[in-house]
Amino acid sequence: MSIWRVLLSILFPPLAVLDKGCGSVVIVFLLTLCGWIPGVIAALVILNNPNR
């Protein structure tokens, strides 16, 4: 995970997980709508997942 992905996930979480699939983008977008912090946490978890 690069520093640019981390910064992008802090600034706009759905854009950071754009290449991880439509489901990830939708989940992160909905969590970002509920609150900024849950969206950032979800984006960082998805980006740190080694299986993807």
CHARMM-style PDB file with segment names, atoms N, HN, CA, C and O in Angstrom:
ATOM      1  N   MET     1       0.855  -1.167   0.000  1.00  0.00      PROA
ATOM      2  CA  MET     1       0.000   0.000   0.000  1.00  0.00      PROA
ATOM      3  C   MET     1       0.904   1.233   0.000  1.00  0.00      PROA
ATOM      4  O   MET     1       1.798   1.371   0.834  1.00  0.00      PROA
ATOM      5  N   SER     2       0.649   2.103  -0.938  1.00  0.00      PROA
ATOM      6  HN  SER     2      -0.077   1.991  -1.616  1.00  0.00      PROA
ATOM      7  CA  SER     2       1.494   3.284  -1.064  1.00  0.00      PROA
ATOM      8  C   SER     2       0.951   4.433  -0.213  1.00  0.00      PROA
ATOM      9  O   SER     2      -0.193   4.412   0.241  1.00  0.00      PROA
ATOM     10  N   ILE     3       1.790   5.411  -0.018  1.00  0.00      PROA
ATOM     11  HN  ILE     3       2.719   5.428  -0.387  1.00  0.00      PROA
ATOM     12  CA  ILE     3       1.402   6.582   0.768  1.00  0.00      PROA
ATOM     13  C   ILE     3       0.288   7.354   0.079  1.00  0.00      PROA
ATOM     14  O   ILE     3      -0.527   7.996   0.741  1.00  0.00      PROA
ATOM     15  N   TRP     4       0.251   7.294  -1.258  1.00  0.00      PROA
ATOM     16  HN  TRP     4       0.913   6.772  -1.795  1.00  0.00      PROA
ATOM     17  CA  TRP     4      -0.799   8.004  -1.997  1.00  0.00      PROA
ATOM     18  C   TRP     4      -2.152   7.359  -1.759  1.00  0.00      PROA
ATOM     19  O   TRP     4      -3.163   8.054  -1.661  1.00  0.00      PROA
ATOM     20  N   ARG     5      -2.181   6.039  -1.666  1.00  0.00      PROA
ATOM     21  HN  ARG     5      -1.359   5.474  -1.746  1.00  0.00      PROA
ATOM     22  CA  ARG     5      -3.439   5.347  -1.377  1.00  0.00      PROA
ATOM     23  C   ARG     5      -3.933   5.685   0.025  1.00  0.00      PROA
ATOM     24  O   ARG     5      -5.133   5.860   0.237  1.00  0.00      PROA
ATOM     25  N   VAL     6      -3.023   5.776   0.972  1.00  0.00      PROA
ATOM     26  HN  VAL     6      -2.048   5.633   0.800  1.00  0.00      PROA
ATOM     27  CA  VAL     6      -3.408   6.119   2.343  1.00  0.00      PROA
ATOM     28  C   VAL     6      -3.971   7.538   2.389  1.00  0.00      PROA
ATOM     29  O   VAL     6      -5.008   7.774   3.010  1.00  0.00      PROA
ATOM     30  N   LEU     7      -3.301   8.473   1.742  1.00  0.00      PROA
ATOM     31  HN  LEU     7      -2.459   8.281   1.237  1.00  0.00      PROA
ATOM     32  CA  LEU     7      -3.796   9.854   1.719  1.00  0.00      PROA
ATOM     33  C   LEU     7      -5.144   9.941   0.998  1.00  0.00      PROA
ATOM     34  O   LEU     7      -6.038  10.668   1.431  1.00  0.00      PROA
ATOM     35  N   LEU     8      -5.284   9.208  -0.089  1.00  0.00      PROA
ATOM     36  HN  LEU     8      -4.558   8.618  -0.441  1.00  0.00      PROA
ATOM     37  CA  LEU     8      -6.552   9.214  -0.819  1.00  0.00      PROA
ATOM     38  C   LEU     8      -7.663   8.587   0.006  1.00  0.00      PROA
ATOM     39  O   LEU     8      -8.806   9.041  -0.050  1.00  0.00      PROA
ATOM     40  N   SER     9      -7.344   7.553   0.769  1.00  0.00      PROA
ATOM     41  HN  SER     9      -6.415   7.185   0.815  1.00  0.00      PROA
ATOM     42  CA  SER     9      -8.371   6.940   1.603  1.00  0.00      PROA
ATOM     43  C   SER     9      -8.779   7.842   2.758  1.00  0.00      PROA
ATOM     44  O   SER     9      -9.892   7.727   3.270  1.00  0.00      PROA
ATOM     45  N   ILE    10      -7.897   8.731   3.169  1.00  0.00      PROA
ATOM     46  HN  ILE    10      -6.992   8.824   2.752  1.00  0.00      PROA
ATOM     47  CA  ILE    10      -8.256   9.683   4.222  1.00  0.00      PROA
ATOM     48  C   ILE    10      -9.081  10.825   3.647  1.00  0.00      PROA
ATOM     49  O   ILE    10     -10.034  11.280   4.280  1.00  0.00      PROA
ATOM     50  N   LEU    11      -8.728  11.288   2.464  1.00  0.00      PROA
ATOM     51  HN  LEU    11      -7.954  10.917   1.950  1.00  0.00      PROA
ATOM     52  CA  LEU    11      -9.439  12.417   1.866  1.00  0.00      PROA
ATOM     53  C   LEU    11     -10.774  12.016   1.236  1.00  0.00      PROA
ATOM     54  O   LEU    11     -11.790  12.672   1.468  1.00  0.00      PROA
ATOM     55  N   PHE    12     -10.778  10.951   0.446  1.00  0.00      PROA
ATOM     56  HN  PHE    12      -9.953  10.418   0.258  1.00  0.00      PROA
ATOM     57  CA  PHE    12     -12.002  10.487  -0.220  1.00  0.00      PROA
ATOM     58  C   PHE    12     -11.959   8.963  -0.313  1.00  0.00      PROA
ATOM     59  O   PHE    12     -11.468   8.415  -1.300  1.00  0.00      PROA
ATOM     60  N   PRO    13     -12.468   8.280   0.707  1.00  0.00      PROA
ATOM     61  CA  PRO    13     -12.322   6.829   0.802  1.00  0.00      PROA
ATOM     62  C   PRO    13     -12.835   6.020  -0.402  1.00  0.00      PROA
ATOM     63  O   PRO    13     -12.150   5.081  -0.806  1.00  0.00      PROA
ATOM     64  N   PRO    14     -13.998   6.329  -0.996  1.00  0.00      PROA
ATOM     65  CA  PRO    14     -14.443   5.493  -2.119  1.00  0.00      PROA
ATOM     66  C   PRO    14     -13.505   5.524  -3.315  1.00  0.00      PROA
ATOM     67  O   PRO    14     -13.393   4.532  -4.035  1.00  0.00      PROA
ATOM     68  N   LEU    15     -12.844   6.618  -3.536  1.00  0.00      PROA
ATOM     69  HN  LEU    15     -12.935   7.425  -2.952  1.00  0.00      PROA
ATOM     70  CA  LEU    15     -11.925   6.722  -4.664  1.00  0.00      PROA
ATOM     71  C   LEU    15     -10.679   5.863  -4.451  1.00  0.00      PROA
ATOM     72  O   LEU    15     -10.069   5.409  -5.419  1.00  0.00      PROA
ATOM     73  N   ALA    16     -10.304   5.641  -3.212  1.00  0.00      PROA
ATOM     74  HN  ALA    16     -10.800   6.010  -2.426  1.00  0.00      PROA
ATOM     75  CA  ALA    16      -9.112   4.852  -2.918  1.00  0.00      PROA
ATOM     76  C   ALA    16      -9.317   3.378  -3.223  1.00  0.00      PROA
ATOM     77  O   ALA    16      -8.359   2.679  -3.553  1.00  0.00      PROA
ATOM     78  N   VAL    17     -10.548   2.892  -3.118  1.00  0.00      PROA
ATOM     79  HN  VAL    17     -11.326   3.460  -2.849  1.00  0.00      PROA
ATOM     80  CA  VAL    17     -10.819   1.470  -3.346  1.00  0.00      PROA
ATOM     81  C   VAL    17     -11.494   1.233  -4.696  1.00  0.00      PROA
ATOM     82  O   VAL    17     -12.152   0.210  -4.889  1.00  0.00      PROA
ATOM     83  N   LEU    18     -11.339   2.144  -5.601  1.00  0.00      PROA
ATOM     84  HN  LEU    18     -10.805   2.974  -5.444  1.00  0.00      PROA
ATOM     85  CA  LEU    18     -12.013   2.059  -6.896  1.00  0.00      PROA
ATOM     86  C   LEU    18     -11.613   0.813  -7.680  1.00  0.00      PROA
ATOM     87  O   LEU    18     -12.456   0.219  -8.353  1.00  0.00      PROA
ATOM     88  N   ASP    19     -10.368   0.411  -7.609  1.00  0.00      PROA
ATOM     89  HN  ASP    19      -9.683   0.893  -7.062  1.00  0.00      PROA
ATOM     90  CA  ASP    19      -9.915  -0.757  -8.374  1.00  0.00      PROA
ATOM     91  C   ASP    19     -10.137  -2.079  -7.646  1.00  0.00      PROA
ATOM     92  O   ASP    19      -9.750  -3.128  -8.160  1.00  0.00      PROA
ATOM     93  N   LYS    20     -10.744  -2.056  -6.471  1.00  0.00      PROA
ATOM     94  HN  LYS    20     -11.058  -1.203  -6.054  1.00  0.00      PROA
ATOM     95  CA  LYS    20     -10.989  -3.278  -5.706  1.00  0.00      PROA
ATOM     96  C   LYS    20     -12.329  -3.925  -6.024  1.00  0.00      PROA
ATOM     97  O   LYS    20     -12.630  -5.000  -5.506  1.00  0.00      PROA
ATOM     98  N   GLY    21     -13.133  -3.298  -6.859  1.00  0.00      PROA
ATOM     99  HN  GLY    21     -12.889  -2.425  -7.280  1.00  0.00      PROA
ATOM    100  CA  GLY    21     -14.411  -3.876  -7.245  1.00  0.00      PROA
ATOM    101  C   GLY    21     -15.573  -2.998  -6.844  1.00  0.00      PROA
ATOM    102  O   GLY    21     -15.459  -2.135  -5.974  1.00  0.00      PROA
ATOM    103  N   CYS    22     -16.690  -3.239  -7.498  1.00  0.00      PROA
ATOM    104  HN  CYS    22     -16.782  -3.940  -8.205  1.00  0.00      PROA
ATOM    105  CA  CYS    22     -17.883  -2.406  -7.294  1.00  0.00      PROA
ATOM    106  C   CYS    22     -18.430  -2.551  -5.875  1.00  0.00      PROA
ATOM    107  O   CYS    22     -18.875  -1.572  -5.276  1.00  0.00      PROA
ATOM    108  N   GLY    23     -18.398  -3.765  -5.341  1.00  0.00      PROA
ATOM    109  HN  GLY    23     -18.037  -4.560  -5.828  1.00  0.00      PROA
ATOM    110  CA  GLY    23     -18.927  -3.986  -3.992  1.00  0.00      PROA
ATOM    111  C   GLY    23     -18.166  -3.210  -2.939  1.00  0.00      PROA
ATOM    112  O   GLY    23     -18.761  -2.646  -2.021  1.00  0.00      PROA
ATOM    113  N   SER    24     -16.872  -3.182  -3.067  1.00  0.00      PROA
ATOM    114  HN  SER    24     -16.388  -3.640  -3.813  1.00  0.00      PROA
ATOM    115  CA  SER    24     -16.057  -2.437  -2.103  1.00  0.00      PROA
ATOM    116  C   SER    24     -16.329  -0.944  -2.180  1.00  0.00      PROA
ATOM    117  O   SER    24     -16.396  -0.264  -1.157  1.00  0.00      PROA
ATOM    118  N   VAL    25     -16.485  -0.441  -3.389  1.00  0.00      PROA
ATOM    119  HN  VAL    25     -16.430  -0.994  -4.221  1.00  0.00      PROA
ATOM    120  CA  VAL    25     -16.755   0.989  -3.566  1.00  0.00      PROA
ATOM    121  C   VAL    25     -18.103   1.346  -2.948  1.00  0.00      PROA
ATOM    122  O   VAL    25     -18.227   2.376  -2.284  1.00  0.00      PROA
ATOM    123  N   VAL    26     -19.108   0.508  -3.160  1.00  0.00      PROA
ATOM    124  HN  VAL    26     -19.007  -0.328  -3.700  1.00  0.00      PROA
ATOM    125  CA  VAL    26     -20.441   0.785  -2.625  1.00  0.00      PROA
ATOM    126  C   VAL    26     -20.434   0.739  -1.099  1.00  0.00      PROA
ATOM    127  O   VAL    26     -21.015   1.605  -0.446  1.00  0.00      PROA
ATOM    128  N   ILE    27     -19.781  -0.265  -0.538  1.00  0.00      PROA
ATOM    129  HN  ILE    27     -19.309  -0.969  -1.069  1.00  0.00      PROA
ATOM    130  CA  ILE    27     -19.722  -0.379   0.927  1.00  0.00      PROA
ATOM    131  C   ILE    27     -19.009   0.813   1.543  1.00  0.00      PROA
ATOM    132  O   ILE    27     -19.485   1.389   2.521  1.00  0.00      PROA
ATOM    133  N   VAL    28     -17.878   1.180   0.980  1.00  0.00      PROA
ATOM    134  HN  VAL    28     -17.491   0.712   0.186  1.00  0.00      PROA
ATOM    135  CA  VAL    28     -17.121   2.315   1.520  1.00  0.00      PROA
ATOM    136  C   VAL    28     -17.895   3.611   1.322  1.00  0.00      PROA
ATOM    137  O   VAL    28     -17.870   4.483   2.190  1.00  0.00      PROA
ATOM    138  N   PHE    29     -18.579   3.747   0.195  1.00  0.00      PROA
ATOM    139  HN  PHE    29     -18.599   3.039  -0.510  1.00  0.00      PROA
ATOM    140  CA  PHE    29     -19.373   4.953  -0.045  1.00  0.00      PROA
ATOM    141  C   PHE    29     -20.507   5.075   0.965  1.00  0.00      PROA
ATOM    142  O   PHE    29     -20.747   6.159   1.498  1.00  0.00      PROA
ATOM    143  N   LEU    30     -21.207   3.976   1.235  1.00  0.00      PROA
ATOM    144  HN  LEU    30     -21.013   3.095   0.803  1.00  0.00      PROA
ATOM    145  CA  LEU    30     -22.300   4.018   2.211  1.00  0.00      PROA
ATOM    146  C   LEU    30     -21.782   4.304   3.621  1.00  0.00      PROA
ATOM    147  O   LEU    30     -22.404   5.047   4.381  1.00  0.00      PROA
ATOM    148  N   LEU    31     -20.648   3.715   3.959  1.00  0.00      PROA
ATOM    149  HN  LEU    31     -20.142   3.112   3.342  1.00  0.00      PROA
ATOM    150  CA  LEU    31     -20.080   4.004   5.277  1.00  0.00      PROA
ATOM    151  C   LEU    31     -19.595   5.443   5.374  1.00  0.00      PROA
ATOM    152  O   LEU    31     -19.656   6.047   6.445  1.00  0.00      PROA
ATOM    153  N   THR    32     -19.114   5.995   4.268  1.00  0.00      PROA
ATOM    154  HN  THR    32     -19.065   5.504   3.398  1.00  0.00      PROA
ATOM    155  CA  THR    32     -18.695   7.395   4.270  1.00  0.00      PROA
ATOM    156  C   THR    32     -19.895   8.317   4.423  1.00  0.00      PROA
ATOM    157  O   THR    32     -19.798   9.365   5.062  1.00  0.00      PROA
ATOM    158  N   LEU    33     -21.023   7.932   3.842  1.00  0.00      PROA
ATOM    159  HN  LEU    33     -21.102   7.081   3.323  1.00  0.00      PROA
ATOM    160  CA  LEU    33     -22.235   8.732   4.019  1.00  0.00      PROA
ATOM    161  C   LEU    33     -22.704   8.704   5.471  1.00  0.00      PROA
ATOM    162  O   LEU    33     -23.224   9.700   5.973  1.00  0.00      PROA
ATOM    163  N   CYS    34     -22.524   7.579   6.143  1.00  0.00      PROA
ATOM    164  HN  CYS    34     -22.101   6.770   5.735  1.00  0.00      PROA
ATOM    165  CA  CYS    34     -22.910   7.484   7.558  1.00  0.00      PROA
ATOM    166  C   CYS    34     -21.976   8.289   8.458  1.00  0.00      PROA
ATOM    167  O   CYS    34     -22.378   8.778   9.514  1.00  0.00      PROA
ATOM    168  N   GLY    35     -20.761   8.413   8.037  1.00  0.00      PROA
ATOM    169  HN  GLY    35     -20.434   8.016   7.179  1.00  0.00      PROA
ATOM    170  CA  GLY    35     -19.771   9.152   8.808  1.00  0.00      PROA
ATOM    171  C   GLY    35     -18.424   9.010   8.145  1.00  0.00      PROA
ATOM    172  O   GLY    35     -18.125   7.989   7.527  1.00  0.00      PROA
ATOM    173  N   TRP    36     -17.624  10.026   8.275  1.00  0.00      PROA
ATOM    174  HN  TRP    36     -17.867  10.856   8.777  1.00  0.00      PROA
ATOM    175  CA  TRP    36     -16.337  10.025   7.584  1.00  0.00      PROA
ATOM    176  C   TRP    36     -15.389   8.964   8.142  1.00  0.00      PROA
ATOM    177  O   TRP    36     -14.691   8.294   7.380  1.00  0.00      PROA
ATOM    178  N   ILE    37     -15.360   8.810   9.453  1.00  0.00      PROA
ATOM    179  HN  ILE    37     -15.927   9.354  10.072  1.00  0.00      PROA
ATOM    180  CA  ILE    37     -14.431   7.889  10.092  1.00  0.00      PROA
ATOM    181  C   ILE    37     -14.720   6.423   9.727  1.00  0.00      PROA
ATOM    182  O   ILE    37     -13.773   5.693   9.435  1.00  0.00      PROA
ATOM    183  N   PRO    38     -15.971   5.959   9.729  1.00  0.00      PROA
ATOM    184  CA  PRO    38     -16.202   4.572   9.291  1.00  0.00      PROA
ATOM    185  C   PRO    38     -15.780   4.317   7.849  1.00  0.00      PROA
ATOM    186  O   PRO    38     -15.303   3.228   7.533  1.00  0.00      PROA
ATOM    187  N   GLY    39     -15.947   5.294   6.979  1.00  0.00      PROA
ATOM    188  HN  GLY    39     -16.335   6.179   7.236  1.00  0.00      PROA
ATOM    189  CA  GLY    39     -15.519   5.146   5.594  1.00  0.00      PROA
ATOM    190  C   GLY    39     -14.014   5.033   5.470  1.00  0.00      PROA
ATOM    191  O   GLY    39     -13.510   4.231   4.684  1.00  0.00      PROA
ATOM    192  N   VAL    40     -13.296   5.828   6.238  1.00  0.00      PROA
ATOM    193  HN  VAL    40     -13.705   6.479   6.876  1.00  0.00      PROA
ATOM    194  CA  VAL    40     -11.830   5.783   6.213  1.00  0.00      PROA
ATOM    195  C   VAL    40     -11.334   4.446   6.762  1.00  0.00      PROA
ATOM    196  O   VAL    40     -10.415   3.845   6.205  1.00  0.00      PROA
ATOM    197  N   ILE    41     -11.932   3.992   7.837  1.00  0.00      PROA
ATOM    198  HN  ILE    41     -12.678   4.480   8.289  1.00  0.00      PROA
ATOM    199  CA  ILE    41     -11.522   2.717   8.424  1.00  0.00      PROA
ATOM    200  C   ILE    41     -11.780   1.572   7.456  1.00  0.00      PROA
ATOM    201  O   ILE    41     -10.928   0.699   7.289  1.00  0.00      PROA
ATOM    202  N   ALA    42     -12.940   1.565   6.819  1.00  0.00      PROA
ATOM    203  HN  ALA    42     -13.632   2.274   6.955  1.00  0.00      PROA
ATOM    204  CA  ALA    42     -13.261   0.506   5.857  1.00  0.00      PROA
ATOM    205  C   ALA    42     -12.314   0.542   4.665  1.00  0.00      PROA
ATOM    206  O   ALA    42     -11.880  -0.507   4.191  1.00  0.00      PROA
ATOM    207  N   ALA    43     -11.992   1.719   4.182  1.00  0.00      PROA
ATOM    208  HN  ALA    43     -12.344   2.572   4.567  1.00  0.00      PROA
ATOM    209  CA  ALA    43     -11.068   1.827   3.050  1.00  0.00      PROA
ATOM    210  C   ALA    43      -9.683   1.317   3.425  1.00  0.00      PROA
ATOM    211  O   ALA    43      -9.048   0.621   2.632  1.00  0.00      PROA
ATOM    212  N   LEU    44      -9.212   1.648   4.606  1.00  0.00      PROA
ATOM    213  HN  LEU    44      -9.728   2.213   5.249  1.00  0.00      PROA
ATOM    214  CA  LEU    44      -7.897   1.185   5.028  1.00  0.00      PROA
ATOM    215  C   LEU    44      -7.881  -0.326   5.245  1.00  0.00      PROA
ATOM    216  O   LEU    44      -6.884  -0.984   4.946  1.00  0.00      PROA
ATOM    217  N   VAL    45      -8.968  -0.873   5.757  1.00  0.00      PROA
ATOM    218  HN  VAL    45      -9.777  -0.338   6.000  1.00  0.00      PROA
ATOM    219  CA  VAL    45      -9.043  -2.326   5.941  1.00  0.00      PROA
ATOM    220  C   VAL    45      -9.043  -3.041   4.594  1.00  0.00      PROA
ATOM    221  O   VAL    45      -8.360  -4.051   4.425  1.00  0.00      PROA
ATOM    222  N   ILE    46      -9.801  -2.523   3.643  1.00  0.00      PROA
ATOM    223  HN  ILE    46     -10.356  -1.702   3.780  1.00  0.00      PROA
ATOM    224  CA  ILE    46      -9.842  -3.128   2.307  1.00  0.00      PROA
ATOM    225  C   ILE    46      -8.487  -3.015   1.626  1.00  0.00      PROA
ATOM    226  O   ILE    46      -8.057  -3.957   0.960  1.00  0.00      PROA
ATOM    227  N   LEU    47      -7.812  -1.897   1.774  1.00  0.00      PROA
ATOM    228  HN  LEU    47      -8.161  -1.132   2.315  1.00  0.00      PROA
ATOM    229  CA  LEU    47      -6.511  -1.740   1.146  1.00  0.00      PROA
ATOM    230  C   LEU    47      -5.438  -2.599   1.809  1.00  0.00      PROA
ATOM    231  O   LEU    47      -4.468  -2.977   1.152  1.00  0.00      PROA
ATOM    232  N   ASN    48      -5.589  -2.915   3.093  1.00  0.00      PROA
ATOM    233  HN  ASN    48      -6.377  -2.609   3.627  1.00  0.00      PROA
ATOM    234  CA  ASN    48      -4.603  -3.734   3.795  1.00  0.00      PROA
ATOM    235  C   ASN    48      -4.844  -5.234   3.655  1.00  0.00      PROA
ATOM    236  O   ASN    48      -4.025  -6.034   4.108  1.00  0.00      PROA
ATOM    237  N   ASN    49      -5.950  -5.621   3.039  1.00  0.00      PROA
ATOM    238  HN  ASN    49      -6.616  -4.971   2.671  1.00  0.00      PROA
ATOM    239  CA  ASN    49      -6.273  -7.036   2.887  1.00  0.00      PROA
ATOM    240  C   ASN    49      -5.303  -7.668   1.876  1.00  0.00      PROA
ATOM    241  O   ASN    49      -5.311  -7.291   0.705  1.00  0.00      PROA
ATOM    242  N   PRO    50      -4.469  -8.621   2.313  1.00  0.00      PROA
ATOM    243  CA  PRO    50      -3.483  -9.204   1.379  1.00  0.00      PROA
ATOM    244  C   PRO    50      -4.099 -10.182   0.372  1.00  0.00      PROA
ATOM    245  O   PRO    50      -3.454 -10.516  -0.622  1.00  0.00      PROA
ATOM    246  N   ASN    51      -5.326 -10.645   0.606  1.00  0.00      PROA
ATOM    247  HN  ASN    51      -5.850 -10.373   1.413  1.00  0.00      PROA
ATOM    248  CA  ASN    51      -5.950 -11.615  -0.288  1.00  0.00      PROA
ATOM    249  C   ASN    51      -6.507 -10.996  -1.555  1.00  0.00      PROA
ATOM    250  O   ASN    51      -6.841 -11.727  -2.488  1.00  0.00      PROA
ATOM    251  N   ARG    52      -6.619  -9.698  -1.627  1.00  0.00      PROA
ATOM    252  HN  ARG    52      -6.348  -9.104  -0.870  1.00  0.00      PROA
ATOM    253  CA  ARG    52      -7.210  -9.038  -2.794  1.00  0.00      PROA
ATOM    254  C   ARG    52      -6.144  -8.546  -3.706  1.00  0.00      PROA
ATOM    255  OT1 ARG    52      -6.443  -7.961  -4.746  1.00  0.00      PROA
TER     256      ARG     52
END
